[in-house]
Every structure is written in C-alpha cells, then in structure tokens.
Amino acid sequence: MAKAPAGKSPSRRGKQTAHGMSRRPRVEATIGRVVPSETRVQAVMRAAERSGLLKDKAGRIGGRVSSALVRQAKRQTGIETDTDLIEFALATIALEDNFAQVFKESRGTVDPKLKLGY
C-alpha cells in the first residue's frame, strides 16, 4: 500500500484511481442527478471572491451535521475538505439569484392579447 504524502492524512487525500488521479463521479447512480463539475465550484468561488465575500476569513462556524450528508455533498462537488465544502455551500447561497421566485412572481404579467407569432 502506498504511503500518504507527508503532511496529508489518508482521509484528506480522497479516493484515487490506479493512475493516482482523484476519482470524482459525474453522475450519482442512486439519485440519477448530474454532479456539478469542478468548473462550477471554481466559478462560484471566483464570483464570491470578486464580490468581496471571501476577504475576511476571521469567522468560524461550528455545528453537528449528518456524516452521510457531508459525504454525499463532497461526492457531488468533488470538494475534499470540510472547510472548502462549507465555504462553497455558503457562497452558493449568498450568490443565489432567486430566479425561481422572480419567475413565479412574473406569472400573468404578459398581456394575454400579445401576439407571439405562432
């Protein structure tokens, strides 16, 4: 069995394939949902950085959550550390555009007499 790199515990290395690459599934078979790509995680974190949401890292969060929830969230995102997972989850919420709510509120606002060409 290969040794873990110095300073990195086996639990933080993530699962690896025979080629030493991190295994990040793209589809969760039991749920049938597409997994957000690493690119999405990076895009959210870049947007949070640009918005100034990541400047001050003096805050601390503590709480108890289901270990199954954390494992599944890490599997879905490809994120390996708890801190990065929490930061991504909070950034995703903070940057949410509320599209569904705005879309719902706009229902019935188009004039029914409007000709749409079909």
C-alpha positions in Angstrom: 0.0 0.0 0.0 1.3 3.5 -1.0 2.2 5.9 1.8 0.3 9.2 2.1 2.3 12.3 1.1 3.9 14.0 4.2 1.5 16.3 5.9 -1.6 14.9 4.3 -3.7 12.4 6.1 -5.2 9.5 4.2 -8.7 10.8 4.9 -7.9 14.1 3.1 -6.3 12.6 0.0 -9.6 11.5 -1.5 -10.2 8.2 -3.3 -7.7 7.6 -6.1 -7.8 5.6 -9.3 -4.9 3.2 -10.3 -3.4 6.2 -12.1 -3.3 8.3 -9.0 -5.9 10.7 -10.1 -8.8 11.8 -7.9 -12.0 10.0 -8.7 -14.9 12.4 -8.9 -18.0 10.8 -10.2 -20.0 12.9 -12.7 -23.4 11.1 -12.2 -24.8 9.8 -8.9 -26.4 6.5 -9.9 -28.7 6.1 -6.9 -30.2 9.6 -7.4 -29.7 9.9 -11.2 -28.6 13.5 -10.9 -25.8 15.2 -12.8 -22.9 16.1 -10.5 -21.8 19.7 -10.5 -18.4 19.9 -12.2 -15.3 21.1 -10.6 -15.6 24.1 -13.0 -18.9 25.1 -11.4 -17.3 25.0 -7.9 -14.4 27.2 -9.2 -16.9 29.6 -10.9 -18.9 30.0 -7.7 -15.8 30.6 -5.7 -14.4 33.1 -8.2 -17.7 35.0 -8.2 -17.6 35.1 -4.4 -14.1 36.4 -4.5 -15.0 39.1 -7.0 -18.0 40.1 -4.8 -15.7 40.5 -1.8 -17.3 37.7 0.1 -14.0 35.9 0.8 -11.9 38.8 2.0 -12.2 38.4 5.8 -11.8 34.8 7.0 -12.0 35.6 10.7 -15.4 34.0 11.1 -15.9 30.5 12.5 -18.8 28.1 12.2 -19.5 25.0 14.3 -22.3 22.6 14.2 -23.4 19.0 14.1 -24.5 17.6 10.7 -25.1 14.1 9.4 -21.8 12.5 8.2 -23.8 10.9 5.3 -24.8 14.4 4.2 -21.2 15.6 4.3 -20.0 12.5 2.4 -22.7 13.0 -0.3 -22.0 16.7 -0.7 -18.3 16.0 -1.1 -19.1 13.3 -3.6 -21.4 15.6 -5.5 -19.0 18.5 -5.7 -15.6 16.9 -5.7 -14.6 19.0 -2.7 -12.4 17.2 -0.2 -12.2 19.4 2.9 -15.0 20.3 5.3 -13.9 24.0 5.3 -13.9 24.2 1.5 -17.3 22.5 1.4 -18.8 24.9 3.9 -17.4 27.9 2.0 -18.8 26.6 -1.3 -22.2 26.0 0.2 -22.4 29.4 1.8 -21.1 31.1 -1.4 -23.7 29.3 -3.4 -26.5 30.6 -1.2 -25.0 34.1 -0.9 -24.8 34.4 -4.7 -28.2 32.9 -5.5 -30.1 35.0 -8.0 -33.6 33.9 -6.8 -34.6 33.1 -10.4 -37.4 30.7 -9.4 -39.1 33.3 -7.1 -38.8 36.1 -9.6 -40.1 33.8 -12.4 -43.1 32.8 -10.2 -43.9 36.4 -9.3 -43.9 37.4 -13.0 -46.7 34.8 -13.8 -49.6 36.5 -15.5 -47.8 39.8 -16.2 -47.7 39.4 -20.0 -50.7 40.8 -21.8 -52.9 37.8 -23.0 -53.6 39.7 -26.2 -49.9 39.8 -27.1 -49.3 38.1 -30.5 -46.3 35.8 -30.1 -46.1 34.7 -33.8 -47.5 31.2 -33.6 
